[in-house]
């Protein structure tokens, strides 16, 4: 066996795999990131210092055993490294592509802004596992009679379903869309997560005995009463899909659409699930305005560039964040720095410290956005305060406006009330420490209870909810659990 290099962090610089140039990758919707050549992955894993106190472990909501799988990868034991990775994370191929990597922000080497490429090690390990056949179905050793229904097939629902099935329960996942995956399939563009990557994991779940019922909407296709009568436990992993909106003059103009509606339509067209892209979701030849600055806004930017937008502006009401940590953003806490994704490399223009005030239209279609310039100050007790600056403001031309300003909670549905479950504060489902709702035998997890958050939190909550359901049905602990900790990111 190869020996570990105690000087790895000194001998090897941080390096990321090559990416296809922006000018060519916007011509397709496939993933564009390459792989490490030769022993490049081992060298990156060797940079891990095996810290006595692994801050990366605390920075990860999943509690991944990061120093362990780095050490195993470094010495060529990829199979064992993948086992350690799977011990806490059902879907490292998703997190390795989509997670913002709080583990890297809290890496000790990030004090010098050169953290270990943890996310790349994770992604390359799992891709190697699928390519070599090291990732196999794990059907339960013993079948149980208990039946569990999971409503929703996003990362939280799928993680819970896999854990419960491996414990022996009969698990049925209900998904209203035509295919499983939730926002992994319909909200995330293919250039970040190709559907083949999602499909190979779903095939594993089905091989393990998870029953996927797609195209089934609870409340209409399936009465909610059937969930209570046919299953011993129900887990609600319905996400937080209610988008925030802008109540501004001109909001009813054609050409102003919610970002997730736009992304879903584009993704369905790319996947061949729909016909030609409807004109109202097509950015080709248009002036596009994206309002928002999160991951959804970034996905809109990359999608609009691939559709051939004439010009794209991204508007954010706060001033431009610093590019690096400042004194009030000490390591290892998650820093509020400017985060530009690969989509920003492909074209687009930021507009900071600008707040939309009204939409202007012609012939019923949006033509421009009127904005006020703003500044941030402090009130008498030191809290941030938004101040509108005097002056005419800005008029920005746009004939497609994408609202990517977040989500306010679950989509209210009558069948939830029929189950005896009601949304609590901030549009979320209320649960106790065991993920139970107010309804007997009904549990909930993921964005539906936490609010729109990171994929790592969704997987963690799915695993934890599965642990509690298994314990409730069997009266004993059979699934692993990670006690709630306080990572360096909310």
N, C-alpha and C positions, 0 to 999 in steps of 0.2 A: 504493500500500500504506500502511496505517495505520502511523504511527511509534510505536515503543515509548515507554512512559512511565517514565522513570528514577525518578520519584517514586511509582510505583504502590503501594509498600508503605507510603507515608505518606498517600497520597490515599484509599486504599480499606481499609476494615476487613475482617477475615476474616468471611466469611458463608457459611452453608450453605443449601442449598435448603429450602423449606418441607416439613414432614411432615404427613400426615393426623393429626388429633388421636387420642390413644391410645384414647379411649372409643369411637371409631367404627372404627378400623382393626382392633381385636380381633374385630370382627364378620365378618372375611373373612381369607383367606390370601394375598392379593395383596401385591405391593410397594406401599409407601405413601409413598415419597419422591418429591417433585416435581422440577422442573427450575428452573434459573435463568431469570429473566425478562430480556428484552432483551439487553443486553451484559453481563449479570452474570457469565457464565463468563469473558469476556475480562478483566473487572476483577479477578477472582480470580487469573487467570494473571499479570496485570500486577503482582501483589504479589511475585512472584519477583524477588529482588534480583540474579540472575545472579552469584552469588558466585564469586570467583576459585577458591576451594576448595569445591565443592558437596558439603557433608556429606550432603545428601539422597541423592545418588548412591551414596555409601558405605553409607548406612543401608538401602538397598534391596537385598535378596539377589539380585534379578534384574539389578541394575546399570542400571536404567532411565535413559534420558537426560532426566532431569527438567527441568533448566534449558532444554534445547533445545525440548522440546515445550511448555513454558510460554511461551517467547518466541514461538514460531510461533502458538500459540493467541491470545496477546495481540494480535497484528497481523492476526488474521483468517485465517491460513493453516491452517485446520483439517485439510485434506487432508494437507499436509506434516507437521503435528504428529502425525497419526495414523500416518504412516509411521515416524516416529521412535519412537513408542510401540510399534509392532509389531516394530521392529528387535530388541527384547530380550524382548518379552512376547507370546506367542501369544494370550493370552486376557485382555486388559485388562478385559473386561466382568465376568469372575469376580473378579479381584483388586480392581477398583474397587468391588465390592460386599462382598467377604469378607475382604480383607486388613486387618489391624489398623493398617496405615500406619506402619511404622517410619520411612519417609522423612519423615513429618511430625514425628515426635519428634526427628529429627536436623536438621530445618530450622533455619537460623540464626535465623529469626524466632521460633522456639519458645523461645528464651532468654527472651522476654517472653510465652510461652505463647499466641502468635498466629501459628502456622505458616501457610504457604501451603496452601490446600485442594487439595493434590496429588491426593488420592484422588478428589475430585469432578471435577477436570479430566480425569483418566483415564477415569472412568465416562462423563462427558458426551461426551467425544470419540468413544469407541467406539460409544455409542448413536447419536450423530449419524451415524457412518460406516455403520451398518447401515440407519438410516432413510433415508439419501440414496442408498444403493447404492454408496457408496465402498468397502465391504468386499466383495471379489469372490473367488471361488475362484482359487487359484494352482496349477494343475496343472504338473507338471514339464515343462521344455523337452525333456528327453531321458529315455526310458524305459530302465531297467536291468533285467537279468535277476535280480538278487539279490532274495531273498525274506526278509522279516523278520516274525516273529511278536511281537506285543506282548500280554502277558497282563495285563489290567486296563485299565479305561477311565476312571480318575480323571484329575485334571489332569496328573500326571506321564506317564501312559501316552498320553494324547491329545496332549500337547505333543511327545513323542518321535515319535509316529506322524505328526504333521503335518510335522515337520522332515524325517524320513526320506523321506516321500512326496514332498515338494517337491524333494528331492535326486534323485528318480527311482527309488527302491527300490519294490518291490511290498510293500505293508504290509497285514497282516491283524491286527486287534485282536480278541482273544477276551474276552468279558465273560460271567460266569455269570448276571448279572441279566437281566431281560427287556429292559431298555433301557440304552443307554450313558450314562456319566457318573459311575459310582462314587458316592462320597459327595456329589458335587455334586448328584446327582439324589435319592439316597435318604437322605442324612444332613443336608442343608441344607434348612430349611423354605422354602416358596415365598415367604413374606413377606420373605426375604432374597435369594432368587434364584429368580425365576419360571422355570418350565420352558421357556417360549418363548424365553428368553434363552439357555438351554443348547441347545435344539433347533436354533436358527438357526446356532450355531457347528458343531454336529455335522453339519448339512446341508452346511456348507462343506467339512468334511473329506471327506464322502462324494463331493461334487462334484469334489474334487481327486483322488479315486481310492483313498482309504483304505477298505478293506473291513472293515465291522463285523460280527462274528459274535456276536450276543447270545443269551443263553439257552444258552450252551455252557460247561460246567464242565470244565476241564482235569482229567484223572485219571479221569473217568467218561464224559462225553459224548465227550471227545477224549483218547485215551491220550497220556501225556507223550512216549512214543516217537515219535509223529507230529510233535511239535514239532521233535525233533532230525533226523528223516529228511526232513521236507518243507520245512524252512526253513534258510537260511544263517546266521541269527542269531536268538536269542530274547531278548527283553527282559522281565524280570519287574517289573511295576509293580503289585504286588498289595496295596499298602498295609500298614498296621499295625492290623488290626481286632480283635486279641485284647483284650477289655476287662479292666481291673483289677476285682477284686471285693473284697468285704468278708467275711472269714471271722469272722462274729459269731454269737452265739446267736440263733436265730430267722431266719437267712438264708433258710431253705427255705419261709418263709411266702409264700402267694400275695399279690401286690400289690407285691412288690419286684422291679423289672425294670431291666435295663441300659438306659441312656439311648439308645444307638444303636438298640436293638431298638424302643424306644418311638418314636423319631423316624422310623425306617424305616416302621413300621406307619402312622403318621400321614400321612407323605408319600405313601405308596402309596394311601391312601384319598382324600386330596385330589386326587391325579392321576387317580383313577378306575381305577387298576390293580387294586384290590381292592374287596370289598364293604364292608359296614358295618364300622366300626372295632371290633375285639374289645374286650370290656369291660375286660380287664386293661390295655389301652393307652388307655383313655378316662378323662380327668381330670374329666369333667363332674360337678359337685356334690361333688367329693372334696377332702379335705385332702391336699395334695401336698407332699412333702418332696423337694427336690433336693439331693443331696449332691455338692458340687463347685462350682468357681467359674470355670471356663473357658468357651470359646465353646460347647461342647456343652451345658453347664448353662444358658447363656443361651438357647440355642435351645429347650431343654425348657421354660423359663419362658414364652417367647413362645407356644409351642405349647399349653401347659396353659391359658394365659389364653384362647386362642382356642377351646379345647374347653369353656370354662365352669367352670373349677375354682372351688371354694368359697373356698379359701384356699391360698396358696402360700408356703412358706418355703424359703429357700436356705441351706444350712449349709456353713460353711467352718471348717476346724480352725485356721486362722491368725487373728491379730487383724486388725481392720479396717485396710487399708493407708491411707496418707495420700492425700488427693485431689490434691495437687500434689507436685512434686519437693521433695526434702529435700537437705540438704548431702551426704548419702552417695549421692545419685542425680544426679550432675552431667550437664548437657547435654554431648555429644549422645547419651549412652548411654540405652538403653531403661530407663525408670523403672518400679519396682515400685509403681505407684500404683493406687488403686481404679479399676477399669474397669467402668463400668456401661453396658450396651448400650441400644439402643432398647427392648428387651424389659423392662428394669427401669423404664422410664417407664410401663409398662402395668399395673403392679401386682405386688406380691410383697414379701417381708420377708426381710432378711438376718439370719442368726444367725452371728456370728463367735466365734472362740476356743472352739469347741464340738466335741468329738470323739465320734462314735457308739460305743456300747459294746454294745448289744443291741437286738434287735427284740422287741416285745411283740405277741402276736396273740390272736385270739378266733375260734374255729371254723375255724382253719387260715388265716386272713387277717390281714395285718398291721394293727395298730391304733395303734401308737405306737412311738416311737424313744426309747430311754434314752441319754442323753449325759452325758459328763463335761465340766466346764468346765476349760479348760487355759490355761496361760500359757507364754510363750517366754522363756527365759533364755539364759545362755551357760555353756559348760563351762570347764574350767581353761585351755583354749587359745583361748578366744574363739569357739568354734563354737556355732551355735544349738542349743538343747536344749529339748525339749518337757517341760513339767512339768504334772502333773495336780493341780488344786487340790482341797483338802479340801472336803467337803460332799456333799450329796445329789445334786448334779448336776441335770439337767433331764429331764423327761418331756414329749415333744412328740408330740401326736396326729398321726397320718398314716395314711391308708388307701391311698395310692399313693406309693411311694418310688422315686425315679429315681436310679440310680447313675451319676454323670457324673464319675468320678475318673480318667479317662485310659485309655491303652492300653499294654499291655506288649510289643507287638511283632506279628509276623505270626501269622496263624492257621496252625498247623502242619498240613501236608497230606502224605500219602504220596507224591504225585506230585512234590513237590519233591525228596525223597530219590531218586526214580527218575531224576530229571534229574542227580543227583550234586551237588545243592545242599543245604546244611544251614544252619540258623540258627546264628549265632554268639552273641556276647555280647548280653545284654539282648533276646533274641528277634528280632534283626535279621539280614538276609542280609549276609554278608561279601563285600565287593568290593574290588578294588584301585583304583588311581588312574584306571584306564580303565573303571571300572564293570563289570569282569569278575568273575564268580563263579569258584569253583573248577572249574566245569564248562566245557569248551571250547565256545565260541560262545554261551554263556549269560551275559547281562548282567542287572543289576538296578539300580533307582533309586527315588527318592522315599521315602515313609515306610517302605517295606520295608527300606531300608538305613539311613535317618537316624533312624527312629522317628517317631511322630506329631508333625507340625510344621506350619508355615505353608504356605498354598497357594503363596506366592511361592517357597519352597524347592522344592516339588514341581515347579513349572513349570521352574525353573532346572535341577534335576537331570534332568528329562526332556529338555531341550534339550542338556545336556552329554552325557548318555548317547547321544543320537542322533548327536552329533558324533563320539564315539568309535566307535560302530558303523559309521558311514559311512566313517571312516578305516580301520577294520579290513577292511571289505569292498572298498574301492576303492584302498587304499594311498596315499591323498592326502587333503588337507583340502579339503572343499567346503562345509561348514556352519560358521557362525560359532560361536565359543566365547568365554566370558568366564572368564578365570582365576579360580580360587577366591580370594576376598577375605575379609576379616574385618569383616562389618557390625557395627553396634552392637546387634544382637539375635541371640540364638542360634537 
